[in-house]
Amino acid sequence: MTGIKDDGAWRENLLRIAPYVPGEQKETPTLIKLNTNENPYPPSPAVTEAIRAFHVDALRRYPVVDAGALRRTLADYCGVSAQEVFVGNGSDEVLALAFKTCFNSEKPVLFPDITYSFFPVWCRFFGIPFEEIPLSDSFRIEARAYAVPNGGVVIANPNAPTGLGEGKDFVESLLEANRDSVVIIDEAYGAFGAYSAVPLIRKYDNLLVSQTFSKSRSLAGLRLGFCFGSAELIAALDDAKNAFNSYTVSNLALEAGKAAVADDAYFREQLAKVVRTRDKTAQALRGMGFTVTESLANFLFVTRAETSARALYAYLKEHNILVRHFDRPRIENFLRITVGTDGDMDALLGKISEYTDKRGV
Amino acid sequence: MTGIKDDGAWRENLLRIAPYVPGEQKETPTLIKLNTNENPYPPSPAVTEAIRAFHVDALRRYPVVDAGALRRTLADYCGVSAQEVFVGNGSDEVLALAFKTCFNSEKPVLFPDITYSFFPVWCRFFGIPFEEIPLSDSFRIEARAYAVPNGGVVIANPNAPTGLGEGKDFVESLLEANRDSVVIIDEAYGAFGAYSAVPLIRKYDNLLVSQTFSKSRSLAGLRLGFCFGSAELIAALDDAKNAFNSYTVSNLALEAGKAAVADDAYFREQLAKVVRTRDKTAQALRGMGFTVTESLANFLFVTRAETSARALYAYLKEHNILVRHFDRPRIENFLRITVGTDGDMDALLGKISEYTDKRGV
């Protein structure tokens, strides 16, 4: 470097923030990748067709600012109006913008101590005060713990990494106790069998429900997320988006997203496959002495008292199976294992047996 | 609506912000769209090929977090290292994240009173104090006006909507006067003939230079932008990005972007066409009594004392030609006209003649 030395005063004004750490994203042909809750099946053939048929010359134009056609498609699919839908560059962007839009109180935003670890990162990024509410000993979210003054509430349902889902009664009691704050329900994993709060947006105008194309629609690489809420909340979110980046979703992603939603038969068939494999794998792991939470998501959260989760993680990685271990209080002896194909899970179970047999642990 | 009435206290904590207002994005077959500085030519055929050849099944996976391959491509193209490149979802996202990353002083960030109107919007969005420095009477940016204590400096070069570009001496004197702040040069329109400050990032580690695929590479609809800076600034920007959205650029956009950069011959040929049409159109407009700034961008900024810009805008719109009029002090009698094809410009010139002849104005 031949840079002129300065006194570096500009460094004092740089943002210093510990970012969210996603699961490793590597691709080696032999790797069984069960660490980032991706779908083991490809997207709908209709998505491939839409991308092949896409008129690439149209990319010289900006997209429509409001991603209108995809909003209408999602609205029709979910039985709401287009004014009640917001679309963004992955549900992470949707949630980040929702935090910035809805959480401007001096009171803390509340979420569980064990949940999607991006929640505290967004709060720090935007300078939003927050408080983590402990899950129960059985990792349940207790609605009454959120019946305290707050600047907002965020719940992942089903929760991650536990996989546990809460039902309509829980969500309604949470909403009844929080008429003065925006309540965000992150349903990133909702399609795999959990209760969805989307119908409640007409009853509670302070409710925002986010979903994504990444997991259930096998489109993690496309970056497409969305949320539902009252027209008033969605309008505020639109203003925030348009004060950050006018066009967050590409023309190509809009077309691919519409095609994915249209092919509902494929979607349902492939969800059912993941759910079958999940439940079968959970049963097998229980047979091997593991405690497995009742996952309603596309991953399993597993532990075994006599087995070190960290050591098992390392053993699996050594054998080309990547799962996720969180070095965090209360869950340091758990592994989060994405549901892959039946073949992936057989390989996983084989390696886990090998490990526990070898070590007698 | 059958919503339960609440007292609406949650509304008090909603962000209220006046968003950036982009040019109308409408598409009717007969419209000559000269209002959003899009390229009149399609993207490189190599982009079409890359999208056609894209293995859509790969979309089930998240992209690599750092958009590594595209960073390396851009680094090689510009003669810097990959650690000196950041990639984002359009240069608007890159700039928004750069504001959040670099401008955390209590002193105001400085930019011209007439420039890209997203600058003040980002400041309001992130709560960054700012001060607008008047352009000279001839719409030039005066470096000495920025030699005052500040929390950062942002300059678009060439500037928008004036189209005027500043050279190396200007940029270096701006940097010499601002060793204690980050200086951002937005080169969204840089490829159309202006001086680029990219080589200066090795000399000034507080310099960030942003560029985009939207204009010069005909990929506005793809959403792809990038910036160059010292490895230290880029690392800070990466942390900020990863505290907002881990994966901002889709697998598809990464592939398309690489293909666009690789086809340099097409890029240069098509830039030359836009520049030729720009200069020819400027001359024709001057011949019709318009004052036209010395644009180094892909648009013209024009005025004529005896002609109302607002009325001419409306006349052109009525005749299916969309240009941009800004209802703002100092420039309310100007129009910003994107450079289209020669045919587009002939149609434009014809309608302008018709208007001025008819009215004798």
Contacts between the chains, C-beta under 8 A, distances in Angstrom:
chain1	res1	chain2	res2	distance
A	1	B	202	6.8
A	2	B	202	6.3
A	2	B	203	7.1
A	3	B	202	6.2
A	3	B	203	5.9
A	3	B	204	7.1
A	3	B	205	5.2
A	3	B	230	7.2
A	4	B	203	5.9
A	4	B	204	6.9
A	6	B	179	4.4
A	6	B	180	7.5
A	6	B	204	8.0
A	6	B	205	7.2
A	6	B	206	6.8
A	7	B	179	7.1
A	7	B	180	7.2
A	9	B	179	7.4
A	9	B	180	3.7
A	9	B	181	7.8
A	10	B	102	7.6
A	10	B	179	7.5
A	10	B	180	5.6
A	10	B	181	5.3
A	10	B	182	5.1
A	10	B	206	4.4
A	11	B	232	7.7
A	12	B	105	7.8
A	13	B	102	6.7
A	13	B	103	6.7
A	13	B	104	4.5
A	13	B	105	4.3
A	13	B	151	6.3
A	13	B	152	7.3
A	13	B	181	7.4
A	13	B	182	7.3
A	14	B	101	6.4
A	14	B	102	6.3
A	14	B	104	6.9
A	14	B	182	7.9
A	14	B	233	7.8
A	14	B	236	4.8
A	15	B	100	6.2
A	15	B	101	4.8
A	15	B	102	7.7
A	15	B	104	5.8
A	15	B	236	6.5
A	15	B	239	7.3
A	15	B	240	5.5
A	16	B	236	7.9
A	16	B	239	7.7
A	17	B	239	5.6
A	17	B	240	6.5
A	17	B	243	4.7
A	18	B	239	7.7
A	18	B	243	7.6
A	19	B	238	7.7
A	19	B	239	4.9
A	19	B	240	7.8
A	19	B	241	7.8
A	19	B	242	3.3
A	19	B	243	4.6
A	20	B	242	5.9
A	20	B	243	6.3
A	20	B	246	6.1
A	21	B	242	8.0
A	22	B	62	7.2
A	22	B	65	6.2
A	22	B	246	4.7
A	22	B	247	7.8
A	25	B	61	7.4
A	25	B	62	5.4
A	25	B	63	7.3
A	25	B	64	5.3
A	25	B	65	5.8
A	27	B	61	6.9
A	33	B	61	7.7
A	36	B	62	5.8
A	38	B	60	5.6
A	38	B	61	5.5
A	38	B	62	6.6
A	39	B	60	5.1
A	40	B	60	7.6
A	41	B	60	7.0
A	42	B	56	7.2
A	42	B	57	3.8
A	42	B	59	7.8
A	42	B	60	5.7
A	43	B	56	6.4
A	43	B	57	7.1
A	43	B	59	5.5
A	43	B	60	6.3
A	47	B	56	6.1
A	47	B	59	7.3
A	48	B	56	4.2
A	48	B	57	7.8
A	51	B	51	6.7
A	51	B	54	6.7
A	51	B	56	5.5
A	51	B	252	7.3
A	52	B	52	6.4
A	54	B	51	6.7
A	56	B	42	7.2
A	56	B	43	6.4
A	56	B	47	6.1
A	56	B	48	4.1
A	56	B	51	5.5
A	57	B	42	3.8
A	57	B	43	7.1
A	57	B	48	7.7
A	58	B	221	6.1
A	59	B	42	7.8
A	59	B	43	5.5
A	59	B	47	7.3
A	59	B	218	6.9
A	59	B	219	5.2
A	59	B	220	7.1
A	59	B	221	4.0
A	59	B	222	5.0
A	59	B	256	7.8
A	60	B	38	5.6
A	60	B	39	5.1
A	60	B	40	7.6
A	60	B	41	7.0
A	60	B	42	5.6
A	60	B	43	6.3
A	60	B	218	4.1
A	60	B	219	7.1
A	60	B	220	6.3
A	60	B	221	6.9
A	61	B	25	7.4
A	61	B	27	6.9
A	61	B	33	7.8
A	61	B	38	5.6
A	61	B	220	5.9
A	61	B	221	5.4
A	62	B	22	7.2
A	62	B	25	5.4
A	62	B	36	5.8
A	62	B	38	6.6
A	62	B	214	7.4
A	62	B	220	4.4
A	62	B	221	6.2
A	63	B	25	7.3
A	63	B	221	5.4
A	63	B	223	7.6
A	64	B	25	5.2
A	65	B	22	6.2
A	65	B	25	5.8
A	89	B	89	5.5
A	89	B	223	7.9
A	89	B	245	6.6
A	89	B	248	6.2
A	90	B	245	6.1
A	90	B	247	6.2
A	90	B	248	7.9
A	92	B	244	7.8
A	92	B	245	4.6
A	92	B	246	6.4
A	92	B	247	7.5
A	93	B	244	7.6
A	93	B	245	4.7
A	93	B	248	7.5
A	96	B	244	5.3
A	96	B	245	6.1
A	100	B	15	6.2
A	100	B	125	7.8
A	101	B	14	6.4
A	101	B	15	4.8
A	102	B	10	7.6
A	102	B	13	6.7
A	102	B	14	6.3
A	102	B	15	7.7
A	103	B	13	6.7
A	104	B	13	4.5
A	104	B	14	6.8
A	104	B	15	5.8
A	105	B	12	7.8
A	105	B	13	4.4
A	121	B	243	5.1
A	122	B	243	7.4
A	122	B	244	7.6
A	124	B	243	7.0
A	125	B	100	7.8
A	125	B	240	7.4
A	125	B	243	4.4
A	125	B	244	6.0
A	151	B	13	6.4
A	152	B	13	7.3
A	179	B	6	4.4
A	179	B	7	7.2
A	179	B	9	7.4
A	179	B	10	7.5
A	180	B	6	7.5
A	180	B	7	7.2
A	180	B	9	3.8
A	180	B	10	5.6
A	181	B	9	7.8
A	181	B	10	5.3
A	181	B	13	7.3
A	182	B	10	5.1
A	182	B	13	7.3
A	182	B	14	7.8
A	202	B	1	6.9
A	202	B	2	6.4
A	202	B	3	6.2
A	203	B	2	7.2
A	203	B	3	6.0
A	203	B	4	6.0
A	204	B	3	7.1
A	204	B	4	6.9
A	205	B	3	5.1
A	205	B	6	7.2
A	206	B	6	6.8
A	206	B	10	4.4
A	214	B	62	7.4
A	218	B	59	7.0
A	218	B	60	4.1
A	219	B	59	5.2
A	219	B	60	7.1
A	220	B	59	7.1
A	220	B	60	6.2
A	220	B	61	5.9
A	220	B	62	4.4
A	220	B	247	7.8
A	221	B	58	6.1
A	221	B	59	4.0
A	221	B	60	6.9
A	221	B	61	5.4
A	221	B	62	6.2
A	221	B	63	5.4
A	221	B	250	6.0
A	221	B	251	3.7
A	221	B	252	7.4
A	222	B	59	5.0
A	222	B	250	5.2
A	222	B	251	7.3
A	222	B	252	6.9
A	223	B	63	7.6
A	223	B	89	7.9
A	223	B	247	6.0
A	223	B	248	7.2
A	223	B	249	7.4
A	223	B	250	4.6
A	230	B	3	7.2
A	232	B	11	7.7
A	233	B	14	7.8
A	236	B	14	4.8
A	236	B	15	6.5
A	236	B	16	7.9
A	238	B	19	7.7
A	239	B	15	7.4
A	239	B	16	7.7
A	239	B	17	5.5
A	239	B	18	7.7
A	239	B	19	5.0
A	240	B	15	5.5
A	240	B	17	6.5
A	240	B	19	7.8
A	240	B	125	7.5
A	241	B	19	7.8
A	242	B	19	3.3
A	242	B	20	5.9
A	242	B	21	7.9
A	243	B	17	4.7
A	243	B	18	7.6
A	243	B	19	4.5
A	243	B	20	6.3
A	243	B	121	5.1
A	243	B	122	7.4
A	243	B	124	7.0
A	243	B	125	4.4
A	244	B	92	7.8
A	244	B	93	7.6
A	244	B	96	5.2
A	244	B	122	7.6
A	244	B	125	6.0
A	245	B	89	6.6
A	245	B	90	6.1
A	245	B	92	4.5
A	245	B	93	4.7
A	245	B	96	6.1
A	246	B	20	6.1
A	246	B	22	4.7
A	246	B	92	6.4
A	247	B	22	7.8
A	247	B	90	6.2
A	247	B	92	7.5
A	247	B	220	7.8
A	247	B	223	6.0
A	248	B	89	6.2
A	248	B	90	7.9
A	248	B	93	7.5
A	248	B	223	7.2
A	249	B	223	7.4
A	250	B	221	6.0
A	250	B	222	5.2
A	250	B	223	4.6
A	250	B	250	7.0
A	250	B	252	7.9
A	250	B	253	6.4
A	251	B	221	3.8
A	251	B	222	7.4
A	252	B	51	7.3
A	252	B	221	7.4
A	252	B	222	6.9
A	252	B	250	7.9
A	252	B	252	5.9
A	252	B	253	7.8
A	253	B	250	6.4
A	253	B	252	7.8
A	256	B	59	7.8
